[in-house]
């Protein structure tokens, strides 16, 4: 009893494969019949191998036919028009961009700016605390004003002076130097 299924005639698969599978199944069936006469316990195993061989052949045939049908279906479709592609992309962006826009609010921007400024101030304070005379701290603080900015009229324009520290005072003297 052969369980191999012949492929449908719409696609020409290798006919020798089907014939080889049927021949192997028939050989297994003959061997199963022969061992049945002597009550050999291997008979059910031979039948199972024959059925598995037929099932594997059917699986490969069906897979090949499905792939051939899909290839034929995809080749018959026209390519996507540029305007249709552009519209699809715009619809996709429109559907997903709302979440990003909702996430970008003034509150979030202010929160991010406060975190950034706060972390920079904490870093500068820690550097000043642990290394008060370090050149990095002096470079950081050299742009801090030492007094108010003064502006005066000169030659029809305005000239402004912004005093800055050229040599930093000691920490104990800083309060007296900046009092107004």
Buried (B, 14 or more C-beta within 10 A) or exposed (E): EBBBBBBEEEEEBEEEBBEEBBEBBBEBBEBBEEBBEEEEEEBEEBBEBBBEBBEEBBEBBEEBBEEEEEEEEEEEEEEEEEEEEEEEEEEEEEEEEEEEEEEEEEEEEEEEEEEEEEEEEEEBEEBBEEEEEEEEBEEBBEEEEEEEEEEEEEEEEEEEEEEEBEEBEEEEEEEEEEEE
